[in-house]
């Protein structure tokens, strides 16, 4: 039995007449009758009963017709689904995103269209940049957005460059910074090295660390309570109005900057969720 047989049975069921069915299918009546006999032989039962004014389906014929109807519905459904796969972007995106970028940028309104993409499941992992980059190298992440530059030979895109700043409850002179309590945010080693280099290029003594924290929000709250100053990127001041910030200046007179980069692989075009995300980011206004 093939598709032509299904069309034959469907037309015959609708017409209930050999002559009309033959005309609709552009067949001769003998050829149609022969085809019906072959089907009856294949299923080893009578499918129709000839009557003076047409035909009627036997119970076996009705059963076969109903089965073919259900099979056709299933076929059309899977055809639609598989066809849509070629045009609709589907799949899972494993995205790594630094704590700062996740909190202050990825959740901005301008990113909402991608976060609500109907057929993409986004597994987003936040954390310290160096840990996320390691997971990316080990293949646990499809793409990663991390702070600082990394030695990556494939694709990368700089998304953001912002100054590192002094944070304090009130205005504070850089000249007297070593005399004040320092709230140390335990950041990733790359940024820590950058901050250490800046500090020792200006001061001969280490910072007067009073508290160490591993959470940015806690760090900011302690600063707002007047327990000390800290050194963070400018974006961390977005939701803490009234706090004093001042950019860190290098010996050459330039602001000390911290970049945020997107890293992805050469084969990204073969993974539709990844390609969709990259295309979105290319046009994303931070």
NORLINRA-V694334 format. One record per residue. N is the residue number from 0. RES is the residue in three letters. PSI is psi in whole degrees, 0 to 359 (* if undefined). OMEGA is omega in degrees with one decimal (none if undefined). Layout:
n: {N:N}
res: {RES:RES}
psi: {PSI:PSI}
omega: {OMEGA:OMEGA}
//
This chain:
n: {0:1:2:3:4:5:6:7:8:9:10:11:12:13:14:15:16:17:18:19:20:21:22:23:24:25:26:27:28:29:30:31:32:33:34:35:36:37:38:39:40:41:42:43:44:45:46:47:48:49:50:51:52:53:54:55:56:57:58:59:60:61:62:63:64:65:66:67:68:69:70:71:72:73:74:75:76:77:78:79:80:81:82:83:84:85:86:87:88:89:90:91:92:93:94:95:96:97:98:99:100:101:102:103:104:105:106:107:108:109:110:111:112:113:114:115:116:117:118:119:120:121:122:123:124:125:126:127:128:129:130:131:132:133:134:135:136:137:138:139:140:141:142:143:144:145:146:147:148:149:150:151:152:153:154:155:156:157:158:159:160:161:162:163:164:165:166:167:168:169:170:171:172:173:174:175:176:177:178:179:180:181:182:183:184:185:186:187:188:189:190:191:192:193:194:195:196:197:198:199:200:201:202:203:204:205:206:207:208:209:210:211:212:213:214:215:216:217:218:219:220:221:222:223:224:225:226:227:228:229:230:231:232:233:234:235:236:237:238:239:240:241:242:243:244:245:246:247:248:249:250:251:252:253:254:255:256:257:258:259:260:261:262:263:264:265:266:267:268:269:270:271:272:273:274:275:276:277:278:279:280:281:282:283:284:285}
res: {UNK:UNK:UNK:UNK:UNK:UNK:UNK:UNK:UNK:UNK:UNK:UNK:UNK:UNK:UNK:UNK:UNK:UNK:UNK:UNK:UNK:UNK:UNK:UNK:UNK:UNK:UNK:UNK:UNK:UNK:UNK:UNK:UNK:UNK:UNK:UNK:UNK:UNK:UNK:UNK:UNK:UNK:UNK:UNK:UNK:UNK:UNK:UNK:UNK:UNK:UNK:UNK:UNK:UNK:UNK:UNK:UNK:UNK:UNK:UNK:UNK:UNK:UNK:UNK:UNK:UNK:UNK:UNK:UNK:UNK:UNK:UNK:UNK:UNK:UNK:UNK:UNK:UNK:UNK:UNK:UNK:UNK:UNK:UNK:UNK:UNK:UNK:UNK:UNK:UNK:UNK:UNK:UNK:UNK:UNK:UNK:UNK:UNK:UNK:UNK:UNK:UNK:UNK:UNK:UNK:UNK:UNK:UNK:UNK:UNK:UNK:UNK:UNK:UNK:UNK:UNK:UNK:UNK:UNK:UNK:UNK:UNK:UNK:UNK:UNK:UNK:UNK:UNK:UNK:UNK:UNK:UNK:UNK:UNK:UNK:UNK:UNK:UNK:UNK:UNK:UNK:UNK:UNK:UNK:UNK:UNK:UNK:UNK:UNK:UNK:UNK:UNK:UNK:UNK:UNK:UNK:UNK:UNK:UNK:UNK:UNK:UNK:UNK:UNK:UNK:UNK:UNK:UNK:UNK:UNK:UNK:UNK:UNK:UNK:UNK:UNK:UNK:UNK:UNK:UNK:UNK:UNK:UNK:UNK:UNK:UNK:UNK:UNK:UNK:UNK:UNK:UNK:UNK:UNK:UNK:UNK:UNK:UNK:UNK:UNK:UNK:UNK:UNK:UNK:UNK:UNK:UNK:UNK:UNK:UNK:UNK:UNK:UNK:UNK:UNK:UNK:UNK:UNK:UNK:UNK:UNK:UNK:UNK:UNK:UNK:UNK:UNK:UNK:UNK:UNK:UNK:UNK:UNK:UNK:UNK:UNK:UNK:UNK:UNK:UNK:UNK:UNK:UNK:UNK:UNK:UNK:UNK:UNK:UNK:UNK:UNK:UNK:UNK:UNK:UNK:UNK:UNK:UNK:UNK:UNK:UNK:UNK:UNK:UNK:UNK:UNK:UNK:UNK:UNK:UNK:UNK:UNK:UNK:UNK:UNK:UNK:UNK:UNK:UNK:UNK:UNK:UNK:UNK:UNK:UNK:UNK}
psi: {136:189:321:322:321:317:321:310:320:315:318:322:324:321:328:35:128:314:311:323:316:318:316:327:5:47:161:156:319:321:321:316:321:322:320:318:321:322:318:325:321:321:359:43:162:133:332:160:123:134:166:325:52:208:162:147:139:172:323:322:318:318:316:318:315:321:317:326:314:321:321:320:316:320:315:324:313:328:316:317:315:326:321:330:329:341:329:142:117:159:192:135:121:104:126:139:127:153:312:313:321:318:319:350:312:337:6:156:328:343:352:320:321:322:332:20:125:328:13:125:122:117:102:128:124:161:192:143:317:329:320:320:322:318:323:315:327:1:9:343:144:317:158:142:110:160:141:159:143:155:85:125:349:219:140:155:126:122:329:144:121:154:147:142:158:132:131:161:324:174:138:132:134:329:324:13:317:345:350:157:137:126:111:115:122:89:188:158:325:313:322:321:321:315:320:317:318:315:310:351:346:330:152:344:151:161:151:77:123:327:140:133:156:16:129:315:318:318:313:319:319:323:317:333:359:22:357:178:167:170:114:174:155:323:339:347:3:319:25:71:145:349:146:129:147:133:145:131:134:172:334:358:6:151:144:116:154:121:156:129:147:128:133:167:164:331:20:332:341:349:104:321:322:315:319:320:316:315:320:314:324:330:10:132:112:*}
omega: {-179.6:-177.0:179.8:178.2:177.9:178.7:177.9:-179.8:-179.4:179.7:179.4:179.0:-179.3:-175.4:-175.6:-175.5:-177.6:-176.6:-178.6:179.1:179.4:179.2:-179.2:-177.2:-179.8:178.1:171.2:179.9:177.7:179.9:178.4:-179.9:178.9:179.5:178.7:179.3:178.9:177.9:179.8:177.3:179.9:-177.3:174.3:177.4:175.2:-179.5:-179.5:173.9:178.8:-179.5:-178.7:-178.2:177.3:-179.0:172.8:178.1:172.4:178.0:176.8:177.8:176.9:-179.2:179.3:-180.0:179.7:178.3:179.7:176.7:178.9:178.9:179.2:177.7:179.1:178.8:-179.5:-179.7:-179.0:176.5:179.2:-178.1:-178.4:176.9:-179.6:-179.4:-179.4:-176.9:180.0:-179.2:-176.9:174.3:-177.1:176.1:176.6:-172.1:172.4:-176.2:-178.7:-178.3:-176.7:-177.4:178.9:-175.8:-169.7:-175.0:-173.8:-178.8:177.6:-177.8:-177.2:179.6:-176.1:-179.0:-179.8:-179.1:-179.5:179.3:-167.6:-172.9:178.0:173.7:-178.0:172.2:-175.9:-179.3:178.4:-179.4:177.7:-172.4:-174.8:177.7:178.9:179.4:177.0:178.6:176.9:179.0:-178.9:175.7:-179.8:-179.2:177.3:177.0:177.0:176.2:-175.3:-177.5:-178.0:-179.9:178.1:-177.4:-176.1:-172.3:-179.1:-172.4:168.2:-177.0:177.2:-177.6:-170.2:172.1:-176.5:-177.1:167.9:-171.3:168.5:177.3:176.5:-179.9:-179.8:-177.9:-175.0:-179.2:176.9:-177.8:-176.8:-173.9:-178.2:-179.0:-175.7:-179.6:-177.6:174.7:-172.1:172.8:-177.1:-175.9:-179.2:-173.6:-178.5:179.2:179.3:178.3:178.0:179.8:178.6:179.6:179.2:-176.0:-174.3:171.4:-180.0:-173.5:-179.2:179.8:179.2:177.9:-177.8:-175.0:179.0:-178.4:172.3:-179.5:177.3:-179.7:-175.8:-178.4:177.9:179.2:-179.4:-179.9:178.9:177.0:-179.1:177.9:177.2:-177.2:178.3:177.0:174.4:179.3:-177.6:175.4:-173.3:-175.8:-179.4:-179.4:-173.7:-175.9:176.3:-179.2:176.2:179.5:-178.9:175.5:176.4:-177.2:174.5:-177.8:179.4:179.5:179.6:177.6:180.0:175.4:177.3:-171.9:177.3:-178.5:172.2:-173.1:173.8:179.8:178.3:-169.9:-178.7:-176.2:-174.5:-177.3:-179.9:179.3:-171.0:177.7:179.7:179.2:179.1:-179.9:179.4:178.9:179.2:-178.8:180.0:-177.8:-175.6:177.5:-179.6:none}
//
